[in-house]
Amino acid sequence: MKIEKKCWPRQFAGLLNGTRKLDLRLAEFTVKKGDTLILREWDPKTRKYSGRELKKKVSEVLPVRPDPYYDKKIAEHYGFNVLLLE
């Protein structure tokens, strides 16, 4: 399955140049090994897409629980997924 998501510039740059292989996502969508993640670079300052995008294959999904940066009720409800990308 193909899944499209926003990706902030710093994370996008790391995925683009290969220094980043993991992506932490709120588990509010279904994703499984073999899916294709289409990451569209999003600039939070301008609140617009840059026009750049990456396609990454999900090679592993590791569910984890709450992170203090998310609203506690949402985080506890959904949990998180750590995605290993190729």
Chimera marker file (.cmm) of the C-alpha trace (Angstrom):
<marker_set name="trace">
<marker id="1" x="0.000" y="0.000" z="0.000" r="1" g="1" b="0" radius="0.5"/>
<marker id="2" x="1.148" y="3.589" z="-0.637" r="1" g="1" b="0" radius="0.5"/>
<marker id="3" x="0.858" y="6.020" z="2.274" r="1" g="1" b="0" radius="0.5"/>
<marker id="4" x="1.472" y="9.763" z="1.906" r="1" g="1" b="0" radius="0.5"/>
<marker id="5" x="2.752" y="11.808" z="4.866" r="1" g="1" b="0" radius="0.5"/>
<marker id="6" x="4.248" y="15.228" z="5.620" r="1" g="1" b="0" radius="0.5"/>
<marker id="7" x="7.936" y="15.351" z="6.488" r="1" g="1" b="0" radius="0.5"/>
<marker id="8" x="9.646" y="18.391" z="8.027" r="1" g="1" b="0" radius="0.5"/>
<marker id="9" x="12.817" y="19.707" z="6.331" r="1" g="1" b="0" radius="0.5"/>
<marker id="10" x="15.369" y="18.394" z="8.850" r="1" g="1" b="0" radius="0.5"/>
<marker id="11" x="13.985" y="14.843" z="8.773" r="1" g="1" b="0" radius="0.5"/>
<marker id="12" x="13.535" y="15.005" z="5.000" r="1" g="1" b="0" radius="0.5"/>
<marker id="13" x="17.187" y="16.028" z="4.518" r="1" g="1" b="0" radius="0.5"/>
<marker id="14" x="18.416" y="13.104" z="6.639" r="1" g="1" b="0" radius="0.5"/>
<marker id="15" x="16.291" y="10.618" z="4.717" r="1" g="1" b="0" radius="0.5"/>
<marker id="16" x="17.365" y="12.139" z="1.409" r="1" g="1" b="0" radius="0.5"/>
<marker id="17" x="21.114" y="11.971" z="2.116" r="1" g="1" b="0" radius="0.5"/>
<marker id="18" x="20.907" y="8.552" z="3.787" r="1" g="1" b="0" radius="0.5"/>
<marker id="19" x="22.029" y="9.548" z="7.291" r="1" g="1" b="0" radius="0.5"/>
<marker id="20" x="18.556" y="8.813" z="8.679" r="1" g="1" b="0" radius="0.5"/>
<marker id="21" x="16.950" y="5.362" z="8.442" r="1" g="1" b="0" radius="0.5"/>
<marker id="22" x="14.276" y="5.568" z="11.149" r="1" g="1" b="0" radius="0.5"/>
<marker id="23" x="11.089" y="7.614" z="11.269" r="1" g="1" b="0" radius="0.5"/>
<marker id="24" x="8.902" y="8.042" z="14.371" r="1" g="1" b="0" radius="0.5"/>
<marker id="25" x="5.227" y="8.462" z="13.502" r="1" g="1" b="0" radius="0.5"/>
<marker id="26" x="2.046" y="8.741" z="15.522" r="1" g="1" b="0" radius="0.5"/>
<marker id="27" x="0.310" y="5.380" z="14.985" r="1" g="1" b="0" radius="0.5"/>
<marker id="28" x="-2.903" y="6.980" z="13.715" r="1" g="1" b="0" radius="0.5"/>
<marker id="29" x="-2.688" y="5.118" z="10.406" r="1" g="1" b="0" radius="0.5"/>
<marker id="30" x="-2.186" y="1.498" z="9.424" r="1" g="1" b="0" radius="0.5"/>
<marker id="31" x="1.263" y="0.654" z="8.083" r="1" g="1" b="0" radius="0.5"/>
<marker id="32" x="2.983" y="-2.687" z="7.589" r="1" g="1" b="0" radius="0.5"/>
<marker id="33" x="6.205" y="-4.133" z="6.284" r="1" g="1" b="0" radius="0.5"/>
<marker id="34" x="6.420" y="-3.738" z="2.501" r="1" g="1" b="0" radius="0.5"/>
<marker id="35" x="4.278" y="-0.585" z="2.304" r="1" g="1" b="0" radius="0.5"/>
<marker id="36" x="5.614" y="2.472" z="0.465" r="1" g="1" b="0" radius="0.5"/>
<marker id="37" x="5.804" y="5.699" z="2.422" r="1" g="1" b="0" radius="0.5"/>
<marker id="38" x="5.599" y="8.802" z="0.221" r="1" g="1" b="0" radius="0.5"/>
<marker id="39" x="7.132" y="11.648" z="2.201" r="1" g="1" b="0" radius="0.5"/>
<marker id="40" x="6.350" y="15.193" z="1.064" r="1" g="1" b="0" radius="0.5"/>
<marker id="41" x="8.619" y="17.894" z="2.469" r="1" g="1" b="0" radius="0.5"/>
<marker id="42" x="6.561" y="20.371" z="4.524" r="1" g="1" b="0" radius="0.5"/>
<marker id="43" x="7.880" y="23.721" z="5.722" r="1" g="1" b="0" radius="0.5"/>
<marker id="44" x="6.244" y="24.569" z="9.070" r="1" g="1" b="0" radius="0.5"/>
<marker id="45" x="7.316" y="28.237" z="8.761" r="1" g="1" b="0" radius="0.5"/>
<marker id="46" x="5.545" y="28.858" z="5.449" r="1" g="1" b="0" radius="0.5"/>
<marker id="47" x="2.932" y="26.144" z="6.051" r="1" g="1" b="0" radius="0.5"/>
<marker id="48" x="3.451" y="24.897" z="2.498" r="1" g="1" b="0" radius="0.5"/>
<marker id="49" x="4.917" y="21.895" z="0.716" r="1" g="1" b="0" radius="0.5"/>
<marker id="50" x="8.309" y="22.488" z="-0.912" r="1" g="1" b="0" radius="0.5"/>
<marker id="51" x="7.495" y="20.293" z="-3.899" r="1" g="1" b="0" radius="0.5"/>
<marker id="52" x="10.120" y="17.678" z="-3.013" r="1" g="1" b="0" radius="0.5"/>
<marker id="53" x="9.107" y="14.133" z="-2.148" r="1" g="1" b="0" radius="0.5"/>
<marker id="54" x="10.709" y="10.790" z="-1.364" r="1" g="1" b="0" radius="0.5"/>
<marker id="55" x="9.407" y="7.262" z="-1.701" r="1" g="1" b="0" radius="0.5"/>
<marker id="56" x="10.661" y="4.865" z="0.952" r="1" g="1" b="0" radius="0.5"/>
<marker id="57" x="9.833" y="1.213" z="1.463" r="1" g="1" b="0" radius="0.5"/>
<marker id="58" x="8.923" y="0.239" z="5.037" r="1" g="1" b="0" radius="0.5"/>
<marker id="59" x="11.139" y="-2.687" z="6.023" r="1" g="1" b="0" radius="0.5"/>
<marker id="60" x="10.045" y="-2.925" z="9.667" r="1" g="1" b="0" radius="0.5"/>
<marker id="61" x="7.367" y="-1.481" z="11.982" r="1" g="1" b="0" radius="0.5"/>
<marker id="62" x="8.192" y="-1.323" z="15.699" r="1" g="1" b="0" radius="0.5"/>
<marker id="63" x="5.250" y="-0.182" z="17.866" r="1" g="1" b="0" radius="0.5"/>
<marker id="64" x="6.179" y="1.906" z="20.935" r="1" g="1" b="0" radius="0.5"/>
<marker id="65" x="4.220" y="3.800" z="23.595" r="1" g="1" b="0" radius="0.5"/>
<marker id="66" x="3.858" y="7.464" z="24.672" r="1" g="1" b="0" radius="0.5"/>
<marker id="67" x="6.253" y="10.267" z="23.944" r="1" g="1" b="0" radius="0.5"/>
<marker id="68" x="6.025" y="13.513" z="25.971" r="1" g="1" b="0" radius="0.5"/>
<marker id="69" x="5.907" y="15.706" z="22.835" r="1" g="1" b="0" radius="0.5"/>
<marker id="70" x="2.414" y="14.610" z="21.835" r="1" g="1" b="0" radius="0.5"/>
<marker id="71" x="-0.884" y="15.277" z="23.535" r="1" g="1" b="0" radius="0.5"/>
<marker id="72" x="-1.048" y="12.574" z="26.206" r="1" g="1" b="0" radius="0.5"/>
<marker id="73" x="-4.596" y="11.394" z="25.390" r="1" g="1" b="0" radius="0.5"/>
<marker id="74" x="-3.831" y="11.052" z="21.661" r="1" g="1" b="0" radius="0.5"/>
<marker id="75" x="-0.462" y="9.389" z="22.309" r="1" g="1" b="0" radius="0.5"/>
<marker id="76" x="-1.935" y="6.867" z="24.718" r="1" g="1" b="0" radius="0.5"/>
<marker id="77" x="-4.796" y="6.112" z="22.352" r="1" g="1" b="0" radius="0.5"/>
<marker id="78" x="-2.721" y="5.583" z="19.194" r="1" g="1" b="0" radius="0.5"/>
<marker id="79" x="0.793" y="4.850" z="20.431" r="1" g="1" b="0" radius="0.5"/>
<marker id="80" x="3.659" y="5.308" z="17.981" r="1" g="1" b="0" radius="0.5"/>
<marker id="81" x="5.400" y="3.359" z="15.267" r="1" g="1" b="0" radius="0.5"/>
<marker id="82" x="9.111" y="3.452" z="14.551" r="1" g="1" b="0" radius="0.5"/>
<marker id="83" x="9.509" y="2.793" z="10.828" r="1" g="1" b="0" radius="0.5"/>
<marker id="84" x="12.734" y="1.420" z="9.391" r="1" g="1" b="0" radius="0.5"/>
<marker id="85" x="12.995" y="2.762" z="5.851" r="1" g="1" b="0" radius="0.5"/>
<marker id="86" x="15.069" y="1.546" z="2.911" r="1" g="1" b="0" radius="0.5"/>
<link id1="1" id2="2" r="1" g="1" b="0" radius="0.2"/>
<link id1="2" id2="3" r="1" g="1" b="0" radius="0.2"/>
<link id1="3" id2="4" r="1" g="1" b="0" radius="0.2"/>
<link id1="4" id2="5" r="1" g="1" b="0" radius="0.2"/>
<link id1="5" id2="6" r="1" g="1" b="0" radius="0.2"/>
<link id1="6" id2="7" r="1" g="1" b="0" radius="0.2"/>
<link id1="7" id2="8" r="1" g="1" b="0" radius="0.2"/>
<link id1="8" id2="9" r="1" g="1" b="0" radius="0.2"/>
<link id1="9" id2="10" r="1" g="1" b="0" radius="0.2"/>
<link id1="10" id2="11" r="1" g="1" b="0" radius="0.2"/>
<link id1="11" id2="12" r="1" g="1" b="0" radius="0.2"/>
<link id1="12" id2="13" r="1" g="1" b="0" radius="0.2"/>
<link id1="13" id2="14" r="1" g="1" b="0" radius="0.2"/>
<link id1="14" id2="15" r="1" g="1" b="0" radius="0.2"/>
<link id1="15" id2="16" r="1" g="1" b="0" radius="0.2"/>
<link id1="16" id2="17" r="1" g="1" b="0" radius="0.2"/>
<link id1="17" id2="18" r="1" g="1" b="0" radius="0.2"/>
<link id1="18" id2="19" r="1" g="1" b="0" radius="0.2"/>
<link id1="19" id2="20" r="1" g="1" b="0" radius="0.2"/>
<link id1="20" id2="21" r="1" g="1" b="0" radius="0.2"/>
<link id1="21" id2="22" r="1" g="1" b="0" radius="0.2"/>
<link id1="22" id2="23" r="1" g="1" b="0" radius="0.2"/>
<link id1="23" id2="24" r="1" g="1" b="0" radius="0.2"/>
<link id1="24" id2="25" r="1" g="1" b="0" radius="0.2"/>
<link id1="25" id2="26" r="1" g="1" b="0" radius="0.2"/>
<link id1="26" id2="27" r="1" g="1" b="0" radius="0.2"/>
<link id1="27" id2="28" r="1" g="1" b="0" radius="0.2"/>
<link id1="28" id2="29" r="1" g="1" b="0" radius="0.2"/>
<link id1="29" id2="30" r="1" g="1" b="0" radius="0.2"/>
<link id1="30" id2="31" r="1" g="1" b="0" radius="0.2"/>
<link id1="31" id2="32" r="1" g="1" b="0" radius="0.2"/>
<link id1="32" id2="33" r="1" g="1" b="0" radius="0.2"/>
<link id1="33" id2="34" r="1" g="1" b="0" radius="0.2"/>
<link id1="34" id2="35" r="1" g="1" b="0" radius="0.2"/>
<link id1="35" id2="36" r="1" g="1" b="0" radius="0.2"/>
<link id1="36" id2="37" r="1" g="1" b="0" radius="0.2"/>
<link id1="37" id2="38" r="1" g="1" b="0" radius="0.2"/>
<link id1="38" id2="39" r="1" g="1" b="0" radius="0.2"/>
<link id1="39" id2="40" r="1" g="1" b="0" radius="0.2"/>
<link id1="40" id2="41" r="1" g="1" b="0" radius="0.2"/>
<link id1="41" id2="42" r="1" g="1" b="0" radius="0.2"/>
<link id1="42" id2="43" r="1" g="1" b="0" radius="0.2"/>
<link id1="43" id2="44" r="1" g="1" b="0" radius="0.2"/>
<link id1="44" id2="45" r="1" g="1" b="0" radius="0.2"/>
<link id1="45" id2="46" r="1" g="1" b="0" radius="0.2"/>
<link id1="46" id2="47" r="1" g="1" b="0" radius="0.2"/>
<link id1="47" id2="48" r="1" g="1" b="0" radius="0.2"/>
<link id1="48" id2="49" r="1" g="1" b="0" radius="0.2"/>
<link id1="49" id2="50" r="1" g="1" b="0" radius="0.2"/>
<link id1="50" id2="51" r="1" g="1" b="0" radius="0.2"/>
<link id1="51" id2="52" r="1" g="1" b="0" radius="0.2"/>
<link id1="52" id2="53" r="1" g="1" b="0" radius="0.2"/>
<link id1="53" id2="54" r="1" g="1" b="0" radius="0.2"/>
<link id1="54" id2="55" r="1" g="1" b="0" radius="0.2"/>
<link id1="55" id2="56" r="1" g="1" b="0" radius="0.2"/>
<link id1="56" id2="57" r="1" g="1" b="0" radius="0.2"/>
<link id1="57" id2="58" r="1" g="1" b="0" radius="0.2"/>
<link id1="58" id2="59" r="1" g="1" b="0" radius="0.2"/>
<link id1="59" id2="60" r="1" g="1" b="0" radius="0.2"/>
<link id1="60" id2="61" r="1" g="1" b="0" radius="0.2"/>
<link id1="61" id2="62" r="1" g="1" b="0" radius="0.2"/>
<link id1="62" id2="63" r="1" g="1" b="0" radius="0.2"/>
<link id1="63" id2="64" r="1" g="1" b="0" radius="0.2"/>
<link id1="64" id2="65" r="1" g="1" b="0" radius="0.2"/>
<link id1="65" id2="66" r="1" g="1" b="0" radius="0.2"/>
<link id1="66" id2="67" r="1" g="1" b="0" radius="0.2"/>
<link id1="67" id2="68" r="1" g="1" b="0" radius="0.2"/>
<link id1="68" id2="69" r="1" g="1" b="0" radius="0.2"/>
<link id1="69" id2="70" r="1" g="1" b="0" radius="0.2"/>
<link id1="70" id2="71" r="1" g="1" b="0" radius="0.2"/>
<link id1="71" id2="72" r="1" g="1" b="0" radius="0.2"/>
<link id1="72" id2="73" r="1" g="1" b="0" radius="0.2"/>
<link id1="73" id2="74" r="1" g="1" b="0" radius="0.2"/>
<link id1="74" id2="75" r="1" g="1" b="0" radius="0.2"/>
<link id1="75" id2="76" r="1" g="1" b="0" radius="0.2"/>
<link id1="76" id2="77" r="1" g="1" b="0" radius="0.2"/>
<link id1="77" id2="78" r="1" g="1" b="0" radius="0.2"/>
<link id1="78" id2="79" r="1" g="1" b="0" radius="0.2"/>
<link id1="79" id2="80" r="1" g="1" b="0" radius="0.2"/>
<link id1="80" id2="81" r="1" g="1" b="0" radius="0.2"/>
<link id1="81" id2="82" r="1" g="1" b="0" radius="0.2"/>
<link id1="82" id2="83" r="1" g="1" b="0" radius="0.2"/>
<link id1="83" id2="84" r="1" g="1" b="0" radius="0.2"/>
<link id1="84" id2="85" r="1" g="1" b="0" radius="0.2"/>
<link id1="85" id2="86" r="1" g="1" b="0" radius="0.2"/>
</marker_set>
